[in-house]
Amino acid sequence: MPNANALVTAFKKAAKEEREASKPCDFIFGTVMSPAPLQIITEQQLPLGPNQLILTRNVTNYSTTMTISWSTNKKGGGSGEEAYESHAHGISGTKAVTINNGLVAGDKVVLLRQGGGQKFIVLDRVVSL
């Protein structure tokens, strides 16, 4: 006669796998432990390394261009000379800028667990957990 405990264990395993397969993704929260190499620990104390993490632009440094048109605040030197009188500078055009959004130790993040649980997408920072 087959072992009844082994049969029950097999049924439980199959049921668990079915539940996991029906969940295409999960939101998980974590904390950045180290930015280089990137290490994040989840609320469930699961450590995640660079090979398991996919970063969105929200959590990386990147360069882009932007079109701007503004003036600096008026300010004078007060010496009485014309070159130092109150004036403003116009700034306009398309400029290259760097957005410094890279993760730092202590950042709280929200992750999206890929179906199957092998990869995690770091979506963004969160204000509090």
C-alpha positions, 0 to 999 in steps of 0.5 A: 500500500502506498504511503498515505503521507507521501500522497498527501504531501504530493497533493499539497505540493500540486495545490501550492504550485497551482496557486503560485502559477495563478499569481502572475506577479506580486508587489513586494517592499524592500530596503536598499542595503548597498547600491554597488553592487545593488543589494535589496532585502525584502520585508520577508528578509529575502536578499536580492542581488543584481542578477535578480533585479531589473531597474526602471528609469525611476531608480537609475541615473540617466541623461536626457535633453530638455527644452528650457526657457527661464531667467535667473533672479535679478541680483546686483553687486552693490558696488555702484559700477554699471557692470554690477547693477541688478540684472538677470540672465536668460537661459533657453534652448535644448540642454543636456541634463543628468537625472540623478535618481540612482538608489542609495543605501536605506532607500525604501522601494517597491518591487514587482515579482515576476511570475515564477519569482526569479526576477524582481522589477524595482519600480520606484522608491516609496515614502514609507513602509 
